[in-house]
Structures are given as structure tokens and as C-alpha cells.
Amino acid sequence: MSEMLKLENQICFKIYTAEREITRLYRDLLGDLDITYPQYLVLLVLWEADSITVKELGKKLFLDSGTLTPMLKRMEANHIIRRQRSLEDERSVIISLTDKGKEMKEKATCIPSKLLENLSMNTDELISFDKALQTILIRLRNENS
């Protein structure tokens, strides 16, 4: 059998497996907030921007509206966000944080450091890993553009 076809030599499998394990860690860390990892990503964007259109949010998170809309509806039902049509363009929906969504930021501040503890990575390792991932993503996006 070719060495290239061995499972342990597949970088995509390592990325896939690492993503699943990291998502599991996040699930545990996000339990107190009672949100999912994709909802956490939405909150990260909104904690920076306070309000954003669904289209802009989709671009930032690389998610289509078919994936975002049901999640945003659940977040709205849980009083985390507000969705409203833009007054300037009725086709556009603006997402903003409720008071509850803003208050969740304080509880979430420990999540990145707890994740790093669980990964047992030092700052240099994290920076190196982040740069490698950024390079991969840039190259993949350029290839697919």
C-alpha cells in the first residue's frame, strides 16, 4: 500500500479530528452559557460590531443564510439577539445583541484561556499554529476564488 494512502498520513484527517475534539472542548466550555459553538461564533462577531447584517455575518463566518437563519431564530427565541429589517433596505436583516447577549460576554471572557489550558499549548506554539492555519486558509481561498 502506498504510504500516501495511509490514514495517519492524511493531513485532512488530522484537521478533521482536531476540529471535532476542539468542538467537543468548546461544548463543555459553552455549557454555562447554554449556547452552541456556532452561536458562540455569532456572539464573537457581535461583541466586536454590536450590530451587523445577516449577509455580512455570513461572509465573516463563511456560512450561508440557509445555515444562519435557523440558528439566528433560535438565538432570538432565547433573547440573545434581535433581528430586524433594515429601514434603508427591506431585503436586509440586521442582527444586534440584546442586553442578555451583551451580558454573556463577561461570562465568556475565560473561554479562550481555558481552551488553551486544555490544549496544553504555550504562546509560541499557538502563534506558530495560527500562522500555519492562516497560510492554509489564504491559499485555499485564493485557489477557490
VEXMI-158920 format. One record per residue: residue number from 1; residue in one letter; x, y, z of N, C-alpha, C, CB in turn. Coordinates in steps of 0.02 Angstrom, whole numbers, plus 50000, padded with zeros to 5 digits. Glycine has a CB too. Layout:
VEXMI-158920
[NUM,"A",[X,Y,Z],[X,Y,Z],[X,Y,Z],[X,Y,Z]]
...
This chain:
VEXMI-158920
[1,"M",[50042,49941,50000],[50000,50000,50000],[50044,50062,50000],[49952,50000,50061]]
[2,"S",[50026,50110,49961],[50063,50172,49957],[50061,50209,50025],[50035,50217,49901]]
[3,"E",[50118,50236,50045],[50122,50274,50108],[50074,50333,50107],[50194,50298,50121]]
[4,"M",[50064,50362,50049],[50021,50421,50043],[49947,50404,50056],[50027,50451,49973]]
[5,"L",[49929,50341,50051],[49859,50322,50061],[49845,50296,50131],[49839,50270,50011]]
[6,"K",[49894,50299,50175],[49883,50279,50244],[49846,50334,50281],[49950,50262,50279]]
[7,"L",[49799,50314,50322],[49758,50362,50359],[49801,50410,50400],[49709,50325,50404]]
[8,"E",[49851,50384,50435],[49892,50426,50478],[49934,50478,50439],[49938,50383,50520]]
[9,"N",[49937,50471,50373],[49974,50519,50332],[49928,50571,50299],[50012,50481,50279]]
[10,"Q",[49865,50570,50316],[49816,50616,50286],[49809,50678,50329],[49748,50581,50276]]
[11,"I",[49833,50735,50305],[49828,50796,50344],[49755,50816,50354],[49867,50853,50310]]
[12,"C",[49713,50802,50303],[49643,50820,50309],[49610,50782,50367],[49606,50806,50243]]
[13,"F",[49631,50720,50377],[49603,50681,50433],[49625,50710,50500],[49625,50607,50427]]
[14,"K",[49686,50732,50504],[49710,50763,50566],[49673,50828,50581],[49786,50776,50562]]
[15,"I",[49662,50868,50529],[49624,50930,50538],[49552,50915,50559],[49625,50972,50473]]
[16,"Y",[49521,50868,50525],[49453,50847,50540],[49447,50822,50612],[49430,50792,50491]]
[17,"T",[49493,50780,50633],[49491,50751,50700],[49504,50805,50753],[49543,50694,50706]]
[18,"A",[49553,50849,50740],[49567,50903,50786],[49507,50949,50793],[49629,50943,50763]]
[19,"E",[49474,50964,50737],[49415,51007,50739],[49361,50976,50782],[49388,51020,50667]]
[20,"R",[49349,50912,50775],[49298,50878,50815],[49315,50880,50889],[49290,50805,50792]]
[21,"E",[49378,50868,50905],[49399,50869,50975],[49395,50939,51006],[49470,50841,50982]]
[22,"I",[49415,50989,50967],[49411,51058,50992],[49338,51079,51000],[49447,51107,50943]]
[23,"T",[49296,51059,50954],[49225,51074,50961],[49196,51042,51023],[49186,51051,50898]]
[24,"R",[49218,50981,51038],[49196,50947,51100],[49218,50987,51161],[49224,50875,51104]]
[25,"L",[49280,51012,51161],[49303,51053,51216],[49260,51116,51223],[49377,51072,51206]]
[26,"Y",[49246,51148,51167],[49204,51207,51168],[49134,51191,51196],[49197,51237,51098]]
[27,"R",[49107,51133,51177],[49041,51114,51201],[49040,51115,51278],[49021,51043,51175]]
[28,"D",[49093,51087,51308],[49098,51087,51381],[49105,51158,51408],[49158,51044,51403]]
[29,"L",[49147,51199,51376],[49159,51267,51399],[49098,51312,51390],[49218,51296,51362]]
[30,"L",[49057,51298,51339],[48999,51341,51324],[48936,51319,51362],[48986,51340,51250]]
[31,"G",[48941,51265,51399],[48883,51238,51435],[48851,51289,51482],[48904,51178,51475]]
[32,"D",[48892,51328,51517],[48865,51378,51564],[48826,51433,51527],[48921,51409,51604]]
[33,"L",[48846,51447,51466],[48811,51498,51427],[48749,51470,51391],[48858,51529,51376]]
[34,"D",[48745,51404,51389],[48689,51370,51356],[48684,51389,51282],[48623,51387,51391]]
[35,"I",[48742,51389,51249],[48745,51404,51177],[48789,51352,51143],[48772,51475,51164]]
[36,"T",[48780,51347,51077],[48821,51302,51036],[48883,51339,51012],[48780,51274,50976]]
[37,"Y",[48930,51301,50985],[48990,51332,50957],[48974,51381,50901],[49038,51278,50932]]
[38,"P",[48931,51363,50852],[48915,51413,50800],[48882,51476,50829],[48868,51382,50748]]
[39,"Q",[48841,51469,50881],[48812,51528,50913],[48865,51570,50947],[48758,51506,50965]]
[40,"Y",[48915,51537,50976],[48972,51572,51006],[49008,51614,50953],[49021,51522,51039]]
[41,"L",[49016,51586,50893],[49049,51623,50840],[49009,51686,50822],[49058,51579,50778]]
[42,"V",[48943,51679,50819],[48900,51737,50805],[48910,51789,50859],[48824,51716,50802]]
[43,"L",[48911,51768,50922],[48921,51815,50977],[48989,51849,50973],[48914,51779,51044]]
[44,"L",[49041,51812,50955],[49107,51843,50948],[49105,51900,50898],[49159,51791,50926]]
[45,"V",[49071,51890,50842],[49065,51943,50792],[49026,52002,50820],[49031,51916,50728]]
[46,"L",[48970,51988,50853],[48928,52042,50880],[48959,52078,50939],[48861,52013,50900]]
[47,"W",[48999,52045,50979],[49033,52079,51033],[49083,52130,51007],[49069,52029,51079]]
[48,"E",[49106,52119,50945],[49151,52168,50912],[49111,52223,50877],[49196,52133,50862]]
[49,"A",[49057,52204,50844],[49021,52250,50800],[48956,52278,50828],[49007,52217,50735]]
[50,"D",[48926,52245,50876],[48862,52261,50907],[48802,52249,50861],[48862,52333,50930]]
[51,"S",[48808,52267,50798],[48755,52250,50750],[48786,52240,50681],[48700,52306,50748]]
[52,"I",[48754,52196,50643],[48781,52177,50578],[48725,52147,50536],[48842,52127,50585]]
[53,"T",[48730,52151,50471],[48679,52119,50429],[48692,52044,50426],[48678,52150,50358]]
[54,"V",[48640,52007,50411],[48648,51934,50404],[48698,51919,50349],[48579,51900,50389]]
[55,"K",[48695,51957,50295],[48742,51946,50240],[48815,51956,50262],[48725,51993,50181]]
[56,"E",[48828,52010,50298],[48896,52023,50323],[48918,51969,50372],[48900,52092,50356]]
[57,"L",[48872,51948,50415],[48887,51895,50463],[48905,51830,50427],[48827,51884,50510]]
[58,"G",[48867,51814,50376],[48881,51754,50336],[48949,51757,50304],[48828,51746,50283]]
[59,"K",[48969,51815,50279],[49036,51822,50249],[49090,51812,50301],[49043,51891,50217]]
[60,"K",[49082,51841,50359],[49132,51834,50412],[49140,51762,50436],[49115,51879,50470]]
[61,"L",[49084,51726,50440],[49085,51659,50468],[49087,51605,50414],[49024,51648,50511]]
[62,"F",[49086,51625,50350],[49086,51578,50294],[49026,51531,50299],[49152,51538,50293]]
[63,"L",[48968,51560,50314],[48906,51521,50319],[48854,51553,50274],[48880,51517,50392]]
[64,"D",[48811,51512,50243],[48758,51540,50201],[48697,51555,50243],[48740,51491,50144]]
[65,"S",[48651,51593,50215],[48591,51614,50253],[48547,51554,50271],[48551,51664,50212]]
[66,"G",[48549,51501,50232],[48510,51442,50249],[48534,51408,50313],[48513,51392,50192]]
[67,"T",[48598,51415,50327],[48626,51389,50389],[48617,51439,50446],[48701,51373,50380]]
[68,"L",[48627,51503,50431],[48624,51555,50482],[48553,51567,50508],[48652,51619,50455]]
[69,"T",[48504,51571,50463],[48437,51592,50483],[48406,51549,50539],[48392,51589,50423]]
[70,"P",[48407,51483,50534],[48378,51444,50589],[48415,51455,50656],[48378,51369,50572]]
[71,"M",[48480,51461,50652],[48520,51472,50712],[48503,51540,50743],[48595,51468,50697]]
[72,"L",[48498,51591,50700],[48482,51658,50724],[48412,51661,50754],[48489,51709,50667]]
[73,"K",[48365,51623,50724],[48297,51620,50752],[48298,51590,50822],[48251,51579,50706]]
[74,"R",[48338,51538,50832],[48344,51507,50899],[48375,51556,50949],[48386,51442,50896]]
[75,"M",[48426,51592,50926],[48458,51641,50970],[48410,51698,50987],[48522,51670,50936]]
[76,"E",[48368,51716,50940],[48318,51768,50953],[48265,51742,51002],[48284,51791,50886]]
[77,"A",[48244,51680,50993],[48195,51649,51039],[48223,51644,51110],[48175,51579,51014]]
[78,"N",[48290,51638,51116],[48322,51636,51181],[48342,51705,51207],[48383,51591,51178]]
[79,"H",[48319,51757,51172],[48329,51827,51192],[48403,51848,51195],[48298,51838,51259]]
[80,"I",[48443,51818,51150],[48514,51835,51147],[48526,51889,51095],[48556,51771,51130]]
[81,"I",[48490,51885,51039],[48496,51934,50985],[48427,51960,50966],[48532,51903,50924]]
[82,"R",[48429,52013,50926],[48369,52041,50895],[48380,52042,50820],[48354,52114,50922]]
[83,"R",[48329,52024,50783],[48332,52028,50710],[48280,52079,50688],[48319,51957,50676]]
[84,"Q",[48301,52125,50645],[48252,52173,50618],[48272,52193,50547],[48247,52235,50663]]
[85,"R",[48222,52207,50508],[48233,52229,50439],[48264,52298,50439],[48166,52229,50399]]
[86,"S",[48309,52309,50394],[48341,52374,50386],[48289,52424,50361],[48402,52370,50338]]
[87,"L",[48292,52484,50387],[48246,52536,50363],[48267,52561,50294],[48245,52595,50413]]
[88,"E",[48332,52558,50280],[48358,52580,50215],[48346,52529,50160],[48433,52595,50220]]
[89,"D",[48349,52465,50176],[48341,52412,50127],[48303,52354,50158],[48411,52389,50100]]
[90,"E",[48241,52346,50143],[48198,52296,50174],[48221,52225,50162],[48127,52303,50150]]
[91,"R",[48262,52214,50110],[48288,52147,50097],[48341,52127,50147],[48317,52143,50026]]
[92,"S",[48369,52176,50181],[48424,52165,50228],[48399,52158,50299],[48476,52222,50222]]
[93,"V",[48424,52107,50334],[48406,52096,50404],[48467,52112,50448],[48382,52023,50417]]
[94,"I",[48455,52154,50499],[48509,52174,50544],[48503,52134,50609],[48506,52251,50558]]
[95,"I",[48560,52108,50630],[48565,52069,50692],[48599,52113,50743],[48603,52002,50681]]
[96,"S",[48570,52117,50803],[48602,52154,50857],[48594,52115,50923],[48573,52226,50863]]
[97,"L",[48634,52133,50971],[48633,52099,51035],[48578,52128,51080],[48700,52106,51070]]
[98,"T",[48547,52085,51119],[48503,52107,51172],[48546,52119,51234],[48446,52054,51187]]
[99,"D",[48516,52144,51287],[48554,52152,51349],[48582,52085,51372],[48509,52183,51404]]
[100,"K",[48542,52032,51366],[48566,51965,51385],[48627,51945,51344],[48509,51913,51376]]
[101,"G",[48625,51958,51279],[48682,51942,51235],[48744,51981,51254],[48664,51956,51163]]
[102,"K",[48734,52045,51274],[48792,52085,51295],[48820,52060,51361],[48771,52159,51302]]
[103,"E",[48777,52040,51407],[48799,52015,51472],[48837,51949,51466],[48738,52007,51519]]
[104,"M",[48822,51910,51416],[48856,51846,51406],[48930,51854,51393],[48823,51808,51349]]
[105,"K",[48950,51912,51369],[49020,51924,51354],[49064,51916,51416],[49030,51994,51324]]
[106,"E",[49040,51941,51472],[49078,51936,51534],[49091,51863,51554],[49041,51972,51591]]
[107,"K",[49040,51821,51547],[49047,51750,51564],[49094,51715,51515],[48978,51716,51563]]
[108,"A",[49098,51740,51454],[49138,51707,51402],[49211,51727,51402],[49108,51722,51335]]
[109,"T",[49230,51776,51440],[49299,51801,51437],[49351,51748,51456],[49307,51860,51483]]
[110,"C",[49332,51699,51495],[49379,51647,51516],[49386,51590,51465],[49358,51618,51584]]
[111,"I",[49342,51587,51416],[49341,51530,51370],[49406,51521,51331],[49284,51538,51322]]
[112,"P",[49433,51574,51300],[49496,51563,51262],[49553,51536,51305],[49518,51629,51230]]
[113,"S",[49561,51562,51365],[49616,51538,51408],[49603,51467,51432],[49626,51585,51468]]
[114,"K",[49541,51450,51446],[49526,51381,51466],[49538,51332,51409],[49453,51375,51490]]
[115,"L",[49522,51354,51348],[49536,51311,51291],[49611,51299,51284],[49509,51343,51226]]
[116,"L",[49650,51351,51291],[49723,51345,51286],[49749,51298,51341],[49757,51413,51292]]
[117,"E",[49722,51303,51401],[49741,51257,51455],[49729,51185,51433],[49703,51273,51520]]
[118,"N",[49669,51173,51405],[49652,51106,51384],[49696,51081,51327],[49579,51103,51362]]
[119,"L",[49720,51126,51285],[49763,51107,51229],[49836,51100,51251],[49758,51159,51173]]
[120,"S",[49852,51125,51310],[49921,51123,51336],[49970,51153,51285],[49941,51051,51353]]
[121,"M",[49952,51210,51257],[49995,51244,51209],[50023,51307,51241],[49958,51261,51143]]
[122,"N",[50086,51322,51229],[50113,51385,51252],[50101,51438,51198],[50189,51380,51269]]
[123,"T",[50116,51500,51214],[50102,51555,51168],[50138,51548,51102],[50122,51621,51200]]
[124,"D",[50201,51528,51104],[50240,51520,51041],[50210,51466,50997],[50313,51502,51057]]
[125,"E",[50190,51410,51027],[50159,51356,50988],[50093,51380,50957],[50146,51295,51032]]
[126,"L",[50055,51417,50995],[49991,51443,50971],[50001,51491,50913],[49952,51477,51027]]
[127,"I",[50048,51536,50919],[50062,51585,50866],[50085,51549,50803],[50116,51636,50889]]
[128,"S",[50129,51501,50810],[50153,51462,50753],[50096,51424,50719],[50208,51413,50775]]
[129,"F",[50055,51392,50759],[49998,51355,50733],[49949,51402,50697],[49962,51316,50789]]
[130,"D",[49936,51459,50727],[49890,51508,50698],[49916,51532,50630],[49881,51568,50745]]
[131,"K",[49980,51546,50626],[50010,51568,50562],[50004,51514,50509],[50084,51587,50572]]
[132,"A",[50016,51451,50528],[50010,51396,50480],[49938,51390,50455],[50034,51330,50511]]
[133,"L",[49890,51394,50500],[49820,51390,50480],[49800,51448,50435],[49775,51389,50542]]
[134,"Q",[49824,51509,50452],[49809,51567,50410],[49836,51557,50340],[49839,51630,50442]]
[135,"T",[49897,51532,50335],[49927,51519,50269],[49885,51470,50229],[49999,51493,50277]]
[136,"I",[49865,51416,50261],[49824,51365,50228],[49758,51396,50204],[49809,51306,50275]]
[137,"L",[49725,51434,50247],[49661,51464,50229],[49668,51514,50172],[49630,51499,50290]]
[138,"I",[49719,51555,50174],[49730,51604,50121],[49741,51569,50054],[49791,51649,50137]]
[139,"R",[49782,51517,50055],[49797,51480,49994],[49734,51445,49967],[49854,51428,50006]]
[140,"L",[49695,51416,50012],[49633,51383,49990],[49583,51432,49961],[49602,51345,50048]]
[141,"R",[49577,51489,49994],[49530,51541,49968],[49553,51567,49901],[49523,51598,50018]]
[142,"N",[49618,51579,49894],[49645,51603,49830],[49635,51551,49775],[49718,51620,49836]]
[143,"E",[49643,51488,49792],[49634,51434,49744],[49561,51428,49722],[49658,51368,49774]]
[144,"N",[49515,51441,49769],[49444,51433,49755],[49411,51497,49729],[49408,51410,49816]]
[145,"S",[49449,51550,49723],[49420,51615,49701],[49416,51618,49625],[49461,51674,49727]]
